[in-house]
Amino acid sequence: MQGLFTVDSVDPNIVYPAIESQDGHDGSLHCYSRLPMRQLLRYVPTNRGSLWWLSELEAENAVPPDAVEVLEHLHHHPPLGGDIVVIDALHWMVQNNGEKVVLDALQQLDSYSRKMNFAVVFPVEPLAFEHRLWARIRLLAPLWPNIPSPEVSIGHFNEISNDTSSGVNEKEQLGIVVVAGEETAEQEPQSPSIVHLVSLPRKGFSVGLLQKRMLQWKRMGFDLSELEPALASENLDKAHSLYARTEQQITDAIDVLRRLQAHESLFTVTERELHGYRIMNLIDVAATRQFVDHVISTR
């Protein structure tokens, strides 16, 4: 196979088995992934091909999540005929480079892959893209064969809680939240609701605390792909900076989700699904806030 393709899922448990099971594929696999190497190795053994980490951090085997730089990197490390390249950060590149740059890069990559006779697969979530942009991407990169499109549900968005918390101390760092002046354990419930968590200050910040906080957020359903590099960073200042940026996004996202839930009758099912998904994946949170506020004030 040659040219560009998309897979309507970013779950590596779906993506890599589906690619590997493609009939007639006996070439190498070249992966450009947001997953750190230690996680990517769960799905792709090193003897299967080349692995590159898409990250803004400077590290061995790291490639910036920039469409132009990824294209240039492929020219310097050209796949062979029959190989498959997997690039799992297409929306991240759109955020970094803008639609025009990414579409131009995709057209160049399509020509290059056909000339060299290799395929490029982009694992994506269609709801992450504006519909006009997604239509153009799909024209350039049709669906990879034999992979069903997963259904998206927003049922868990209705679990949003009104609990809030503020202030920081040692217990809060370990998962204890202060609410209305009383200490209550913020446990990891069987079905965790979406709540504000106390902020982790730079003082006392560690990779261990970050792992616990990320686990709490993941159990709520948030996508933390852009925070994963912090776990591999040896610079705790940079790691905390990444954490603080993500924390602000999640704080804003929860506020928008609550407004979306409180006024759900004003939104169509499609609007709730689309914007709920984008919020849970921390995609264009500010734009979604503007849309939700506009609908509430005009309908």
N, C-alpha and C positions, 0 to 999 in steps of 0.2 A: 504494500500500500504506500501511497505517497500523497503529500498535501497536508492540509490542516483539518483537525477534527476536534469536537468537543465531547466531553462526558458530563452529563447533568448531575454530577455529584462530586463533592470534594472529600468524601470518605475514602481513605486509602484502602480500607477493607473491601470496598467495591471497585475502586479504580484499578488497582494493580492486578488483582486476579482476572478482571475482565480483559485487560490488555494482554496479559500473558496467555490467556486462553484463545486469543485470536488465531484462527486457522492460517497456517502457512507462515507464522512468525517464528523465524529462527535466528533473527539478528540480535544485536545488543540493545539494551535499554539505557537511555541517557536521561537522568532525572534532575530537573531543576525544581527544588521543593522548598517550601517554607518550613518544613519539618527539619529540626536539627538531625545531624547524621545518626545519632544514637537511636532516634525514633524511626528514621527512614529505613534503617537496616532491618527493622522488623518485617518490612514488606519487600525490600529489594536487596538481595545479597550482593556483596561487592564484586563477585565474579560474574555477575549478570550484566554489568555495564558500568558507566561512570555516574557518580553522584555529586551534585553540586547544591550547596545551601544558599537559597535566596535570602539574603539578610543585609541590613544596613550596617551591621557590625563588621569590623575587619577581622577576618579569621581565615584559616586555611580552608581551601575549597569553597570560599564564600563568593557569591556573585551578587552585586546590587540588584534590587528588584526594579530594574529600569529596562524598558522595552528595547531601547537602542543598545544598551550594554549587553543584554542577553543575546540579542541578534549578533552583535560583534563577537561575543564569546563563542557562539556556535560556529562562526566563520573560522575562528582560531582553533576550534576543536571539532572539526566536521564529522558528523556521523557518516557511516558507510551505507551503501545501498541495502535496503531491507531493515535498517535500524528504526527504532521508535524513540522519539524524544517526548518526555512528559514535562510540561511547565504548569505548575499549579498555583500561579499567583497572578492571573490575568487581571482580575479586578484591582488588585494592589497596584499593578502597573498603570491602569487607567487613572487611579487616584494620584499616582506620582507624576505621570507624564501628560495626562490629558487624552481625550478621545482621539484627536487627529493624529498625534504621534503614534499611539498604539495601533490604530487602523493602518497607518502607513507601514509600520513595522510588520504587521501581520501580512500585508500584501507582499512585502519583500521576502518574508519568511516562506510564504506559500510558493513563490517562484523558486526560491533557493531549494526548498525541500523537493520540489518536482524535478528540478535539474539534477539533484544528487540522489533522487529516488529513496527518500526516507519519509516517514510520517511524523507529524507533531500532534500530540494530544493535549488539550487543555481541560483539566478537571475544573468545572465551574458550577456555580449555583445561578441559574438563569434569573432568579429574583434579585440578584445583586446588581443587575444592570438596568439602566433605563431602557424602556421597550424599543425605542428606535435604534439605540446602540446595539442592543441584543439582536435585533433583526439583521443588522449589518454583519455582526460577528458570525451569526448562524449561516449567512450566505457564504462567508469565507471559510467557515469551519463547521461542516455539517456534523450530525450526531455520529459518534463512533458506533459501528455496527454491533447489534446484539446486546445493547445495554438499555434496560428499561429506565424511563425517567421516573425518579422517586417522587412520591407525593409529599407535599409540604402541609403541615398542620399547625395551626396556631392555638390549639386547645390549651397548651400550657401557659399561654400568655395571660389567661384568666386567673392564674394563681398569684398575681401580683399582690403583695402585702403592703399595708400602710405603715409597717414598722420602720422607724428611722433610728439612727444612732449617731452620737457625736462624742468627741473627746477620745483620748488615747491613754491607755496605761498598759502595764504588763499583761493583765488578764485579757484586755481587749486584743492584744497581739496574738494571744493564744486562742481567740475565738469567743471571748466574753464581751457582750454588748451592754452598754449602760443605757437604759431606757427610763425616762421620767425619774431619774435619780436612784433607780434600783438596779441591782446587778441581776441579770438573768443570763443563763447559758444559751449562747446562740448555737445550738447543736446542729448537727448535720442530719436533719430530719429525713424520714423515709421519702417524702415528696417535698423537697425544699422549695419554698416560695421565693419570689424575686424581691429581695430586700436590699436597702442600703446597708453597707458594712462600714465599720469604723476605718479610718485611714491609717495606713502604716507609715509612721514618720521615718525619716532617714536615719535617725539615731536608733540603733538596735536592729535596723533592717538587715535581713540575711536571706540567703537563697532558700533556707528551710521555711522561713515565714512566707516568702513569695510562693513557694510550692503549695503551702496550705491555703493561701488566699486564692490562688488560681484554681485549686480544687473546688473551693466554695463557689466561685463564679461559674466554673464549668458545670457544676451540679444545678445551677440555676438555668443553664442553657446557653450562656454567652460563648461566642467564638473568640478564642484568645490567641489566634495564630500569630498576630503581630507582637504579642508579648512573649512568645516562646523564646526568642533570642536572649531575653534577660536571664534565663536559667543557665545559659552557656557563657554569659559574660563574666570575666574575672574582675571587672571594674564595677563595684557596687554602686558608685555614683551614677553610672550610665544605666545600670539595672534598675535603680530606683526611679530614674527619670522616665524610663519606659513604663514602669509600673504606674507612676503618677499620671502619665498621659492616658493610659488605659483606664485607670480609676475614674478620671474625669469624664471619659466617654461613657462609662457604665453608669455613673451617677446621672448624667444627662439622659441616657437611654431609659433608665428606670422612670424618671420623671415623665418622659414622653409616653412610655407604655401605660402609665397610670392614667394619663389624660386620654389616651386612645381607648382604654377600657371604660373610663367613667362616661365617655360620650360615644360609646360604640354604635349607638343607633344612628348617628350622623354619618357613618361610614358604610360603604358597601362591603360585602364579604371579600371581594377582590382587593379593595383598598386595605382592609384590616390584615389580610394575608401578606400582601406585598410589603407594607410598611412595618408590620410586626416582624417579618423575617429580617428586613434590613436593619431594624433596631437591634435584634438579638445577635446579629452578626457584626454590629458596630460599623455599619456602612452608612456614610452620609447622615450621621445623627442630626447635625444642625439643619440640614435640608428637610429631613423628616419632621423635625420640631416645627419648622416654618409651615409645612404643609398641614400638619395637625392643627396648629393654632389658627391657621387661615380658615380651615373647614369649620372649626368650632365657632369662630366669630362671624361666619357668613351664612351658615345653613340654619 
